[in-house]
Amino acid sequence: MKKVNEIFYSLQGEGAWTGTPIVFVRFSGCNLACSFCDTAHEAGQEMTDDEIIEAVSQYPCKRICFTGGEPALQLDQALVNALKAKDFILHIETNGTRLLPDGLDWITVSPKYKEVVLPRADELKLVYEGQDPSPWLEYPASSFFLQPCSMQNTEEVIEYIKQHPTWRLSLQTHKLLDIR
C-alpha cells in the first residue's frame, strides 16, 4: 500500500517539460520539511499498485510524473515495472536524498537542504531562496533550472540567470495560469 495524496491530469508547469500533458501521482509524506512545500502530507488515501494503475489509466495520456512530498519514499520497482509493462513513460521529481528504482524515463532532482545521493539526473531544478546555486552546476545533469520560491523573487532569479547563463528559468506556470 502506498499513501497517495492525489492523482490528477494536467499540464506540467515546471522545468523542461512545461506545457506537456501529464498524469501526476502525488504521494504523501516526505523526509524533509521545506517551508514552501505545497503538499498536505497528512492528507491522502492508501492505494494498492493496481488501484494506482487503474486511476492513471483513466486519462488519455501515457506520461506520468511521480511527485510529492518525496515520491522515492514510496515508489518501488514493482509499481515501475507494472506501469512500464503498460507502456507508460515515467517521470519523477525528487529531492534526490533516496535511491530510485530502475526504469524511470526522466529524473528531475530538486535539491533542498540535504545531500543528494542520486548519481545523476536529466534536470536539476533548484528553488532559489538567495543561496549560492553555483555548486549545483557540478552535479551531473543535462539541464539546470532556477525557480523563484513561490513566485516571490522572480526578478531576483531573472537577474541571477542573466549573470549566470548556464541556468534556465523555471516558473510555476500552473500557478500563473491558475490550473491544477
C-alpha positions in Angstrom: 0.0 0.0 0.0 1.1 3.5 -0.8 -0.3 6.7 0.6 -1.4 8.9 -2.3 -2.3 12.5 -1.8 -3.9 12.8 -5.2 -3.8 11.7 -8.8 -4.8 14.2 -11.4 -4.3 15.1 -15.1 -2.9 18.4 -16.1 0.0 20.1 -17.9 3.5 20.1 -16.5 4.0 23.5 -15.0 7.8 23.5 -14.3 11.1 22.6 -15.9 12.0 21.1 -19.2 8.5 19.5 -19.8 6.5 22.7 -19.1 3.3 22.6 -21.1 3.3 18.8 -21.6 0.1 16.8 -20.7 0.9 14.5 -17.8 -0.8 12.5 -15.1 0.5 13.4 -11.7 0.7 10.9 -8.9 1.4 13.0 -5.8 2.5 10.8 -2.8 2.0 11.9 0.8 5.0 12.1 3.1 8.5 13.5 2.9 11.8 13.1 4.7 12.3 16.9 4.6 10.2 19.8 5.9 10.5 22.6 3.4 8.7 25.8 4.3 7.4 26.3 0.7 6.1 22.8 0.2 2.6 22.7 -1.4 1.7 19.1 -0.3 -0.6 18.4 2.6 1.3 15.3 3.9 -1.4 14.3 6.3 -3.9 14.0 3.5 -4.3 11.1 1.2 -5.5 7.6 0.9 -3.9 4.2 1.0 -3.8 2.7 -2.5 -2.5 -0.6 -4.0 -0.4 -0.7 -7.1 -3.4 -2.0 -9.0 -5.6 0.9 -7.8 -2.9 3.4 -8.8 -2.6 1.8 -12.3 -6.4 1.9 -12.7 -6.5 5.5 -11.7 -3.8 6.7 -14.1 -5.2 4.6 -16.9 -8.4 6.7 -16.9 -6.6 9.5 -18.7 -5.7 9.8 -22.4 -2.0 10.3 -21.5 0.8 7.7 -21.2 3.1 10.1 -19.4 3.2 10.0 -15.5 5.0 12.3 -13.1 5.6 10.9 -9.6 5.9 13.8 -7.1 5.1 14.6 -3.5 6.3 15.1 -0.8 9.1 12.8 -1.6 8.0 10.1 -4.1 11.1 8.0 -3.6 9.9 7.0 -0.1 7.1 5.0 -1.7 7.8 4.4 -5.4 9.2 0.9 -5.8 10.4 -1.4 -8.5 7.1 -3.4 -8.6 5.0 -0.3 -9.5 7.5 1.0 -12.0 7.6 -2.5 -13.7 3.8 -2.7 -13.8 3.5 0.7 -15.4 6.3 0.1 -17.9 4.5 -3.1 -18.9 1.6 -0.9 -19.9 3.8 1.4 -21.9 3.7 4.4 -19.5 6.5 7.0 -19.7 7.6 7.6 -16.1 9.0 10.9 -14.7 9.9 11.7 -11.1 10.5 14.9 -9.2 12.6 14.0 -6.2 14.7 15.8 -3.6 17.5 13.3 -4.5 18.1 12.0 -1.0 16.9 8.5 -1.8 17.9 6.0 -4.5 15.3 5.3 -7.1 14.0 2.1 -8.8 15.2 1.3 -12.3 13.2 2.1 -15.4 12.3 5.8 -14.9 12.4 7.8 -18.1 13.0 11.3 -16.7 14.5 12.3 -13.4 14.2 15.8 -12.0 16.3 16.4 -8.9 15.1 19.4 -6.9 17.7 19.5 -4.1 16.7 21.1 -0.8 18.8 21.1 2.4 20.3 17.6 2.5 22.9 15.8 0.5 21.8 14.4 -2.9 22.6 10.7 -3.2 21.4 10.1 -6.8 24.3 9.7 -9.2 22.7 11.8 -12.0 19.6 13.5 -13.2 18.1 14.6 -16.5 17.4 18.0 -15.0 18.3 19.8 -11.8 15.6 22.3 -10.6 16.7 24.4 -7.7 14.2 26.6 -5.8 16.0 29.8 -5.3 15.9 31.5 -1.9 19.0 33.6 -2.2 21.5 30.7 -1.7 24.6 30.3 -3.9 23.4 27.9 -6.6 26.8 27.6 -8.4 27.9 24.4 -6.6 25.0 22.6 -8.2 26.5 23.1 -11.6 28.9 20.3 -10.7 26.1 17.8 -10.4 25.7 15.5 -13.4 22.5 16.8 -15.0 21.7 17.7 -18.6 19.8 20.9 -17.8 19.9 23.4 -14.8 16.8 25.3 -13.9 16.5 28.0 -11.2 12.9 28.6 -9.9 11.7 31.5 -7.9 10.4 30.4 -4.5 6.6 30.5 -4.6 6.9 33.2 -7.3 8.1 35.7 -4.7 11.5 36.5 -6.0 11.1 36.2 -9.8 13.1 39.4 -10.7 16.0 38.4 -8.5 16.1 35.0 -10.2 15.9 36.5 -13.7 18.8 38.8 -12.8 20.9 35.9 -11.4 20.3 33.9 -14.6 21.3 36.8 -16.8 24.6 36.9 -15.0 25.0 33.1 -14.9 23.6 31.9 -18.3 24.1 28.1 -17.6 20.9 28.3 -15.6 17.4 28.4 -17.2 14.3 29.9 -15.7 11.6 27.6 -14.4 8.3 29.3 -13.5 5.4 27.6 -11.8 3.2 28.2 -14.9 0.4 26.2 -13.5 0.1 28.8 -10.7 0.4 31.7 -13.2 -2.4 30.1 -15.3 -4.4 29.0 -12.3 -4.6 25.4 -13.5 -4.2 22.4 -11.4 
